Amino acid sequence: MDRSPQSPGMLTDRYELTMLDSWVRDGHVHHRATFEAFARRLPQGRRYGMLGGLGRLLPMIADFGFDDVEVSWLREQGVIGEQTAAYLRDLRFTGDVDAYREGDLYFPGSPVLTVSGTLGECVLLETLVLSVLNHDSAIASAAARMTTAAGDRPLVEMGSRRTHEQAAVAVARAAYVAGFASTSNLAAGHLHGVPTVGTAAHAFTLAHATEEAAFVSQVAAQGTGTTLLVDTYDIEEGIRTAVRVAGPELGAIRIDSGDLAEESARARALLDSLGNTRTRIIVTSDLDEFVISALADAPIDGYGVGTRVATGSGHPTASMVYKLVAVADRPGADAPLRPVAKKSAAKASVGGRKLARRRHEDGVLVGEHYDVLDHDAAVELAPDDVQVAVVRGGRVLHDPSLDEARATARRALASLPPAARSVAAGEAHLEVGATARDLPDPSSTPVPASEGAPA
Amino acid sequence: MDRSPQSPGMLTDRYELTMLDSWVRDGHVHHRATFEAFARRLPQGRRYGMLGGLGRLLPMIADFGFDDVEVSWLREQGVIGEQTAAYLRDLRFTGDVDAYREGDLYFPGSPVLTVSGTLGECVLLETLVLSVLNHDSAIASAAARMTTAAGDRPLVEMGSRRTHEQAAVAVARAAYVAGFASTSNLAAGHLHGVPTVGTAAHAFTLAHATEEAAFVSQVAAQGTGTTLLVDTYDIEEGIRTAVRVAGPELGAIRIDSGDLAEESARARALLDSLGNTRTRIIVTSDLDEFVISALADAPIDGYGVGTRVATGSGHPTASMVYKLVAVADRPGADAPLRPVAKKSAAKASVGGRKLARRRHEDGVLVGEHYDVLDHDAAVELAPDDVQVAVVRGGRVLHDPSLDEARATARRALASLPPAARSVAAGEAHLEVGATARDLPDPSSTPVPASEGAPA
């Protein structure tokens, strides 16, 4: 059985344990440190990212650790020595985490997650933090574009079969956060409370002697308000049969093939001519934000999206990184933290802990920057700050419902100027950097690319 | 905690339960049926697919079902009626499965998985079968291309942070099947026995006062045979420091940025001039099969591949479908099965159960077709048949080790003509269809596209 018996600690790259092993031996393991997760850039053509996965990640951070069997295995494999084994047996994350809200937007450089604690407990979180945020944010970011393209028409997430069976549950959850109305995935309904929908596949029709017999069976079980799939044989004949079987109260028909603009127009005319003016038309079949945009004028009442939402619509990962930005040079709570940064040209990072700030004009998001904090200052986050204190002393303080995350996403998308909500390829709406007063050389201060004049 | 408490049955699209509910009411649930998984086409430019995930899937099929809490939830949600709830409480898969071996190749139309049983037990497997095969086959197919491009140089899978935390474990497993030497993912080591490797990240160097102090600590913990990451500040300086600290026995250096052809050549010259002729050079940083091919002449001893293997190198899903191909019109073991197929132009399927056949010339795979079987004939698979009897009466009969799956993959890749192993974009090496004698109209017989003259 593949019910993931391993602890969250095992969902980790070996090099984190190898580094830990050195640090246990040389004492660095107890030095205070701060790590940050951020994206250096957005996927090509994307104007914003949407943060997903925070609500899945935080309980796993609180539960982070290894059981005895796992520690023994790591020891036997030579990954760690005995001293590190002892350290891992007792390990619990006891540090602090600040984060952007799930459903909020992020841009290149936004410090979406800040982890503070000892070097040992912080370094081990790298893979888990990035796996969850990169996957779920890729899905949420793609789903947000589809939500925007669909306008008032509801979207159903139905991509489970196109991705790993557990990733599928997270896909349904992230798409719902980003504005999808429902999912086909039952586990997402059971575990996360995402509304589930679904009626029938082509196999249902094929299994009956005739299409009519299939529709009769489905209506008998589910009532006339159900959705009948009409394209197994011939769409026009299928619609006539559906109306004959279900009558004027037929809830919806689904079309899963052909030219959807053309087929939906033909279906609407036929349904209306048969008196079924209230029967809705749902379309599925390789939809994404671009196809949905192109179908805006077609008489369609809802979309089912599969492959493209489950695979991030061309960008299956959000490419966030998790970087050490400050560390103490001796153990102890009173040791000062020293900002650190990697220097290589393509992968440079900015040292020091960051406090994000946003600027709105007439309700429109026109700028985001961060202040690099004096590392020893206590961070007191205000309720309207971009970052939220989500974990303190290892305890999760922030546990919004999925509907609250949906509201965050809705507000965030509404704060973008119309051009930044476009699904057409474009530059990131903002670039996020430090303010001038935090940098020694004002000429190196990044300015939001489109601040004041959003592209 | 996100330890996937749900049963495999819940990793399912709601419409399967909705269909089941109708079939429980109208009696179809007990009719015999056969479903097949296959890919209508390969991702654009791909010449073959490699089957992944079978070893993960079969135990979940054997364990398929729902617990009482889940059945009650489905009932409360109105997904199913009481009669179906009773059916689900007792549900176990009792049917048969035939499949291609994990690690074997497939082409458009190859019947990679055949499920036979009652309509009820077979229809419920759709989502789970496709999630596992589509995800793991996408990874294996991409990884096989990287394996081919790398030749004798070992590949490390290190993409865990770029994908869902549980998908990451399956990625490591599938890449190993396809020929990768090892993974960074500890859970894949613990659960599946994939060899794990890993030494240090940039954070390790940054956390120490100097690069030298970091290397001293790492060598003290892991010995001189370790791999030192030399590009945190300046690569040349990093290499000199690494050699000074570890001496002539330094196992390897890793370069994670810059022009890897240039940097590796410079690093090789410098290492040799310092007397470290046996110190290996490992490179990482946005590698894929194309970059690896381009680096064939660079003095590189091994590759670490992350994002691109974990996301299928541009094709994160294998687009397999699971289709009803035969069904009985009454219940009972003696009822004859009727072949069925969907007629729509773009999504047509071929009815009837299929037996795959391959043709080799001088050890080269030059053709694959299937015979559509007389549906009532017992299928006796021979040991050298393409398909294997993997489940009989709900019991898993086929449980090869990962090393056996690797051997299958190695043999399969070796059976391709050189052009079909190329990573350059091209047509599928073969198209798989029925033989003439199985089709009423010989003019509709698909012929392998490149049979006898592989592109």
Contacts between the chains, C-beta under 8 A, distances in Angstrom:
chain1	res1	chain2	res2	distance
A	1	B	8	7.7
A	1	B	59	5.6
A	1	B	60	6.7
A	1	B	63	5.0
A	2	B	8	7.9
A	2	B	56	5.5
A	2	B	59	6.7
A	2	B	60	5.7
A	3	B	3	7.3
A	3	B	4	5.4
A	3	B	5	7.7
A	4	B	3	5.5
A	4	B	4	4.8
A	4	B	166	5.6
A	4	B	169	7.8
A	5	B	3	7.7
A	5	B	191	7.6
A	6	B	169	7.9
A	6	B	187	4.7
A	6	B	190	6.2
A	6	B	191	6.5
A	8	B	1	7.6
A	8	B	2	7.9
A	8	B	165	7.9
A	10	B	186	5.0
A	10	B	187	4.3
A	10	B	190	5.9
A	11	B	160	7.4
A	11	B	165	4.5
A	11	B	166	7.6
A	11	B	168	6.8
A	11	B	169	7.4
A	11	B	185	7.8
A	11	B	186	7.7
A	11	B	187	5.5
A	12	B	160	7.8
A	12	B	185	7.8
A	12	B	186	5.4
A	12	B	187	7.8
A	13	B	158	6.6
A	13	B	160	5.8
A	13	B	161	7.2
A	13	B	184	4.0
A	13	B	185	6.7
A	13	B	186	7.3
A	13	B	198	5.6
A	14	B	184	5.3
A	14	B	185	7.7
A	14	B	186	5.6
A	14	B	189	7.6
A	14	B	196	4.7
A	14	B	197	6.2
A	14	B	198	3.2
A	15	B	184	6.5
A	15	B	198	3.3
A	15	B	199	5.5
A	15	B	200	5.7
A	15	B	201	5.9
A	16	B	198	7.6
A	16	B	201	7.6
A	17	B	186	7.1
A	17	B	198	7.5
A	18	B	198	5.5
A	18	B	199	5.4
A	18	B	200	6.3
A	18	B	221	7.7
A	18	B	222	6.8
A	19	B	200	5.3
A	19	B	201	6.6
A	19	B	203	7.2
A	19	B	204	4.6
A	21	B	221	5.3
A	21	B	222	7.6
A	22	B	200	7.7
A	22	B	204	7.1
A	22	B	217	4.6
A	22	B	218	5.3
A	22	B	220	7.3
A	22	B	221	4.1
A	22	B	222	7.3
A	23	B	207	7.4
A	23	B	217	7.5
A	25	B	217	7.2
A	25	B	220	6.5
A	25	B	221	5.3
A	26	B	217	4.5
A	26	B	220	7.2
A	26	B	221	7.9
A	28	B	207	5.8
A	28	B	208	7.1
A	28	B	217	7.6
A	31	B	207	7.2
A	33	B	207	6.9
A	35	B	203	7.5
A	56	B	2	5.6
A	59	B	1	5.6
A	59	B	2	6.7
A	60	B	1	6.6
A	60	B	2	5.7
A	60	B	165	7.9
A	63	B	1	4.9
A	70	B	190	6.6
A	73	B	189	8.0
A	73	B	190	5.5
A	74	B	186	7.3
A	77	B	189	6.9
A	77	B	196	7.0
A	79	B	186	7.5
A	79	B	196	7.3
A	81	B	221	7.4
A	119	B	207	5.9
A	123	B	203	6.2
A	126	B	161	7.1
A	126	B	201	7.5
A	126	B	203	7.8
A	127	B	160	5.2
A	127	B	161	5.1
A	127	B	165	7.8
A	127	B	168	7.8
A	128	B	165	6.0
A	130	B	161	3.6
A	130	B	162	7.4
A	131	B	160	6.0
A	131	B	161	5.6
A	131	B	162	7.7
A	131	B	163	6.5
A	131	B	164	6.2
A	131	B	165	4.0
A	131	B	168	5.7
A	132	B	164	7.6
A	132	B	165	5.9
A	134	B	161	6.4
A	134	B	162	5.6
A	134	B	163	7.3
A	135	B	162	8.0
A	135	B	163	5.7
A	135	B	164	4.2
A	135	B	165	7.7
A	135	B	167	7.4
A	136	B	164	7.9
A	158	B	13	6.6
A	160	B	11	7.4
A	160	B	12	7.8
A	160	B	13	5.8
A	160	B	127	5.2
A	160	B	131	6.0
A	161	B	13	7.1
A	161	B	126	7.1
A	161	B	127	5.1
A	161	B	130	3.6
A	161	B	131	5.5
A	161	B	134	6.5
A	161	B	322	7.7
A	162	B	130	7.4
A	162	B	131	7.6
A	162	B	134	5.6
A	162	B	135	8.0
A	162	B	317	4.3
A	162	B	319	7.5
A	163	B	131	6.4
A	163	B	134	7.3
A	163	B	135	5.7
A	163	B	164	7.9
A	163	B	167	7.3
A	163	B	316	7.4
A	163	B	317	6.5
A	164	B	131	6.2
A	164	B	132	7.6
A	164	B	135	4.2
A	164	B	136	7.9
A	164	B	163	7.9
A	164	B	164	6.1
A	164	B	166	6.5
A	164	B	167	3.7
A	164	B	170	5.7
A	165	B	8	8.0
A	165	B	11	4.5
A	165	B	60	7.9
A	165	B	127	7.8
A	165	B	128	6.0
A	165	B	131	4.0
A	165	B	132	5.9
A	165	B	135	7.7
A	166	B	4	5.7
A	166	B	11	7.6
A	166	B	164	6.6
A	166	B	166	3.9
A	166	B	167	6.8
A	167	B	135	7.4
A	167	B	163	7.3
A	167	B	164	3.7
A	167	B	166	6.8
A	167	B	167	4.5
A	168	B	11	6.8
A	168	B	127	7.8
A	168	B	131	5.7
A	169	B	4	7.8
A	169	B	6	7.9
A	169	B	11	7.4
A	170	B	164	5.7
A	184	B	13	4.0
A	184	B	14	5.3
A	184	B	15	6.5
A	185	B	11	7.8
A	185	B	12	7.8
A	185	B	13	6.7
A	185	B	14	7.7
A	186	B	10	5.0
A	186	B	11	7.7
A	186	B	12	5.3
A	186	B	13	7.3
A	186	B	14	5.6
A	186	B	17	7.0
A	186	B	74	7.3
A	186	B	79	7.4
A	187	B	6	4.6
A	187	B	10	4.2
A	187	B	11	5.5
A	187	B	12	7.8
A	189	B	14	7.6
A	189	B	77	6.8
A	190	B	6	6.2
A	190	B	10	5.9
A	190	B	70	6.6
A	190	B	73	5.5
A	191	B	5	7.6
A	191	B	6	6.5
A	196	B	14	4.7
A	196	B	77	6.9
A	196	B	79	7.3
A	197	B	14	6.2
A	198	B	13	5.6
A	198	B	14	3.2
A	198	B	15	3.3
A	198	B	16	7.6
A	198	B	17	7.5
A	198	B	18	5.5
A	199	B	15	5.5
A	199	B	18	5.4
A	200	B	15	5.7
A	200	B	18	6.3
A	200	B	19	5.2
A	200	B	22	7.7
A	201	B	15	5.8
A	201	B	16	7.6
A	201	B	19	6.7
A	201	B	126	7.5
A	202	B	323	7.7
A	202	B	324	7.7
A	202	B	342	5.0
A	203	B	19	7.1
A	203	B	35	7.5
A	203	B	123	6.2
A	203	B	126	7.8
A	203	B	323	7.0
A	203	B	324	4.0
A	204	B	19	4.6
A	204	B	22	7.1
A	206	B	324	5.1
A	206	B	327	7.1
A	206	B	340	4.3
A	206	B	341	7.6
A	206	B	342	6.8
A	207	B	23	7.4
A	207	B	28	5.8
A	207	B	31	7.3
A	207	B	33	6.9
A	207	B	119	5.9
A	207	B	324	6.1
A	207	B	327	5.0
A	207	B	340	7.4
A	208	B	28	7.2
A	209	B	329	6.0
A	217	B	22	4.6
A	217	B	23	7.5
A	217	B	25	7.2
A	217	B	26	4.5
A	217	B	28	7.6
A	218	B	22	5.3
A	220	B	22	7.3
A	220	B	25	6.6
A	220	B	26	7.3
A	221	B	18	7.7
A	221	B	21	5.3
A	221	B	22	4.1
A	221	B	25	5.3
A	221	B	26	7.9
A	221	B	81	7.3
A	222	B	18	6.8
A	222	B	21	7.6
A	222	B	22	7.3
A	231	B	344	5.8
A	232	B	342	5.9
A	232	B	343	7.3
A	232	B	344	7.5
A	233	B	343	5.4
A	234	B	343	7.8
A	256	B	347	7.7
A	257	B	344	4.4
A	257	B	345	7.6
A	257	B	346	5.6
A	257	B	347	5.4
A	258	B	344	7.0
A	258	B	345	7.8
A	258	B	346	7.5
A	307	B	317	6.1
A	307	B	319	7.3
A	310	B	317	7.3
A	311	B	316	4.5
A	311	B	317	5.8
A	312	B	316	7.9
A	316	B	163	7.4
A	316	B	311	4.5
A	316	B	312	7.8
A	316	B	316	4.6
A	317	B	162	4.3
A	317	B	163	6.5
A	317	B	307	6.1
A	317	B	310	7.4
A	317	B	311	5.8
A	319	B	162	7.5
A	319	B	307	7.3
A	322	B	161	7.7
A	323	B	202	7.7
A	323	B	203	7.0
A	324	B	202	7.7
A	324	B	203	4.0
A	324	B	206	5.1
A	324	B	207	6.1
A	327	B	206	7.0
A	327	B	207	4.9
A	329	B	209	6.1
A	340	B	206	4.3
A	340	B	207	7.4
A	341	B	206	7.6
A	342	B	202	5.0
A	342	B	206	6.7
A	342	B	232	5.9
A	343	B	232	7.3
A	343	B	233	5.4
A	343	B	234	7.8
A	344	B	231	5.8
A	344	B	232	7.5
A	344	B	257	4.3
A	344	B	258	7.0
A	345	B	257	7.5
A	345	B	258	7.7
A	346	B	257	5.6
A	346	B	258	7.4
A	347	B	256	7.7
A	347	B	257	5.4
